[in-house]
Amino acid sequence: MSANVSLLQHIESKRIQVIPFALAYLDSTMDLGHQIHAHSIYANAPFDEEKLAKQLLWAGTDKSPDRYFRIAVRDGVVLGAFYGYVHRVFFADYLVANDLGWWVRKEARGGRTAIALLLDFEKWARTMGAKRVGLGQTGVEDIERTTKLFEHCGYKVIGYNTMKEL
């Protein structure tokens, strides 16, 4: 029995936790931010750690109840993050939740991290009264793989993103 308990404790210690951001995770979150920034459409813009830190501390607090920010953590390391919000569409009294960013460390992709974050965001969106969730794709790598993930999670691809440098 003690071997089973020990195995269960080991498995539980490896479980991914989706939790609100806390200062204890600032360094690991910044490391994730640098990794994602380097492979984003904004890689040519300077990375602003101070701005990111302020946003992390602000999102999901009483100051911004319409914002959601959670991190996926295992063994004290931030594996991923999800930043979103809920808003009313402009032509109806209808709430929609959208992502502002959904990031997973390269080494944690293909596992449960991305889906754990998305499921938690969907749960939050429901509690906020949202009737729909919209996700965007602005990463520059693995667009087809990300599209397959969206579809696997029940999302339909509608339209596309476009960008133009000014």
HUURUR-V366696 format. One record per residue. N is the residue number from 0. PHI is phi in whole degrees, 0 to 359 (* if undefined). NEAR is the number of other ideal C-beta (glycine too) atoms within 12 Angstrom. D_FIRST is the distance of its C-alpha to the first C-alpha in Angstrom with 1 decimal. Layout:
# HUURUR-V366696
n=N phi=PHI near=NEAR d_first=D_FIRST
n=N phi=PHI near=NEAR d_first=D_FIRST
This chain:
# HUURUR-V366696
n=0 phi=* near=7 d_first=0.0
n=1 phi=294 near=8 d_first=3.8
n=2 phi=294 near=9 d_first=5.4
n=3 phi=293 near=10 d_first=5.1
n=4 phi=296 near=11 d_first=6.3
n=5 phi=298 near=12 d_first=8.6
n=6 phi=296 near=13 d_first=9.9
n=7 phi=298 near=14 d_first=10.5
n=8 phi=298 near=13 d_first=12.3
n=9 phi=296 near=13 d_first=14.2
n=10 phi=298 near=13 d_first=15.3
n=11 phi=298 near=14 d_first=16.4
n=12 phi=291 near=15 d_first=18.3
n=13 phi=266 near=18 d_first=20.1
n=14 phi=294 near=20 d_first=21.2
n=15 phi=282 near=30 d_first=24.9
n=16 phi=250 near=26 d_first=26.1
n=17 phi=259 near=32 d_first=29.6
n=18 phi=223 near=26 d_first=31.1
n=19 phi=296 near=27 d_first=34.6
n=20 phi=298 near=34 d_first=36.3
n=21 phi=223 near=21 d_first=36.1
n=22 phi=305 near=14 d_first=38.0
n=23 phi=301 near=16 d_first=34.9
n=24 phi=256 near=31 d_first=35.0
n=25 phi=300 near=21 d_first=38.7
n=26 phi=298 near=18 d_first=38.8
n=27 phi=294 near=28 d_first=36.2
n=28 phi=291 near=39 d_first=38.1
n=29 phi=298 near=26 d_first=41.4
n=30 phi=300 near=25 d_first=40.1
n=31 phi=299 near=37 d_first=39.2
n=32 phi=302 near=34 d_first=42.6
n=33 phi=297 near=22 d_first=44.4
n=34 phi=297 near=27 d_first=42.6
n=35 phi=291 near=33 d_first=43.4
n=36 phi=304 near=25 d_first=46.9
n=37 phi=297 near=20 d_first=47.8
n=38 phi=243 near=22 d_first=47.1
n=39 phi=249 near=22 d_first=48.7
n=40 phi=291 near=22 d_first=52.2
n=41 phi=255 near=20 d_first=52.7
n=42 phi=302 near=17 d_first=52.0
n=43 phi=279 near=12 d_first=55.7
n=44 phi=269 near=12 d_first=55.5
n=45 phi=297 near=12 d_first=54.5
n=46 phi=281 near=21 d_first=50.9
n=47 phi=250 near=15 d_first=51.2
n=48 phi=299 near=18 d_first=48.1
n=49 phi=297 near=14 d_first=49.7
n=50 phi=297 near=16 d_first=50.3
n=51 phi=299 near=29 d_first=46.8
n=52 phi=300 near=20 d_first=45.3
n=53 phi=297 near=17 d_first=47.5
n=54 phi=295 near=26 d_first=46.6
n=55 phi=298 near=34 d_first=42.8
n=56 phi=288 near=22 d_first=43.3
n=57 phi=277 near=22 d_first=45.6
n=58 phi=295 near=30 d_first=43.8
n=59 phi=77 near=32 d_first=41.7
n=60 phi=262 near=18 d_first=43.0
n=61 phi=298 near=9 d_first=45.2
n=62 phi=290 near=12 d_first=48.1
n=63 phi=219 near=20 d_first=47.3
n=64 phi=294 near=16 d_first=45.5
n=65 phi=271 near=26 d_first=46.6
n=66 phi=252 near=32 d_first=44.8
n=67 phi=231 near=40 d_first=41.2
n=68 phi=216 near=39 d_first=39.5
n=69 phi=226 near=39 d_first=35.8
n=70 phi=241 near=45 d_first=33.9
n=71 phi=258 near=40 d_first=30.8
n=72 phi=234 near=31 d_first=28.7
n=73 phi=218 near=28 d_first=25.8
n=74 phi=53 near=17 d_first=25.0
n=75 phi=78 near=17 d_first=28.2
n=76 phi=251 near=23 d_first=30.4
n=77 phi=282 near=39 d_first=32.5
n=78 phi=270 near=40 d_first=32.2
n=79 phi=192 near=43 d_first=34.7
n=80 phi=208 near=45 d_first=36.7
n=81 phi=222 near=43 d_first=38.6
n=82 phi=236 near=34 d_first=41.8
n=83 phi=211 near=36 d_first=43.6
n=84 phi=204 near=30 d_first=45.8
n=85 phi=239 near=31 d_first=47.1
n=86 phi=207 near=25 d_first=50.8
n=87 phi=270 near=19 d_first=53.4
n=88 phi=291 near=16 d_first=55.3
n=89 phi=286 near=8 d_first=59.0
n=90 phi=249 near=7 d_first=60.4
n=91 phi=201 near=11 d_first=58.2
n=92 phi=273 near=11 d_first=56.1
n=93 phi=220 near=15 d_first=52.9
n=94 phi=271 near=22 d_first=50.0
n=95 phi=229 near=25 d_first=48.5
n=96 phi=252 near=34 d_first=45.7
n=97 phi=228 near=27 d_first=46.3
n=98 phi=274 near=34 d_first=44.6
n=99 phi=258 near=26 d_first=46.3
n=100 phi=184 near=36 d_first=43.8
n=101 phi=217 near=42 d_first=40.5
n=102 phi=234 near=40 d_first=39.3
n=103 phi=222 near=36 d_first=36.4
n=104 phi=305 near=30 d_first=36.2
n=105 phi=306 near=22 d_first=37.3
n=106 phi=288 near=15 d_first=34.1
n=107 phi=257 near=29 d_first=32.0
n=108 phi=286 near=26 d_first=34.2
n=109 phi=89 near=19 d_first=33.1
n=110 phi=255 near=21 d_first=29.6
n=111 phi=266 near=23 d_first=28.6
n=112 phi=301 near=35 d_first=30.5
n=113 phi=299 near=36 d_first=33.8
n=114 phi=291 near=28 d_first=32.6
n=115 phi=300 near=30 d_first=30.3
n=116 phi=295 near=41 d_first=33.4
n=117 phi=296 near=35 d_first=35.7
n=118 phi=299 near=23 d_first=33.6
n=119 phi=293 near=33 d_first=33.4
n=120 phi=297 near=40 d_first=37.2
n=121 phi=299 near=31 d_first=37.9
n=122 phi=298 near=20 d_first=35.9
n=123 phi=300 near=31 d_first=38.0
n=124 phi=301 near=30 d_first=41.2
n=125 phi=298 near=18 d_first=40.6
n=126 phi=295 near=15 d_first=40.2
n=127 phi=277 near=26 d_first=43.4
n=128 phi=94 near=18 d_first=45.2
n=129 phi=292 near=26 d_first=45.6
n=130 phi=257 near=19 d_first=46.5
n=131 phi=207 near=24 d_first=46.2
n=132 phi=239 near=33 d_first=44.5
n=133 phi=243 near=29 d_first=46.5
n=134 phi=240 near=35 d_first=45.3
n=135 phi=245 near=26 d_first=47.5
n=136 phi=227 near=30 d_first=47.4
n=137 phi=237 near=23 d_first=49.2
n=138 phi=289 near=31 d_first=47.2
n=139 phi=257 near=18 d_first=49.2
n=140 phi=242 near=20 d_first=46.4
n=141 phi=54 near=18 d_first=44.7
n=142 phi=300 near=19 d_first=46.6
n=143 phi=295 near=13 d_first=45.9
n=144 phi=296 near=18 d_first=42.2
n=145 phi=295 near=29 d_first=42.2
n=146 phi=300 near=21 d_first=44.3
n=147 phi=297 near=16 d_first=41.8
n=148 phi=297 near=28 d_first=39.0
n=149 phi=304 near=26 d_first=41.2
n=150 phi=295 near=16 d_first=41.9
n=151 phi=300 near=14 d_first=38.3
n=152 phi=273 near=22 d_first=37.6
n=153 phi=95 near=15 d_first=40.5
n=154 phi=269 near=23 d_first=43.4
n=155 phi=256 near=13 d_first=46.9
n=156 phi=279 near=20 d_first=48.9
n=157 phi=229 near=14 d_first=52.1
n=158 phi=77 near=10 d_first=54.7
n=159 phi=195 near=11 d_first=54.0
n=160 phi=265 near=18 d_first=54.3
n=161 phi=227 near=10 d_first=57.5
n=162 phi=218 near=14 d_first=58.5
n=163 phi=215 near=6 d_first=61.7
n=164 phi=286 near=8 d_first=62.4
n=165 phi=250 near=3 d_first=65.3
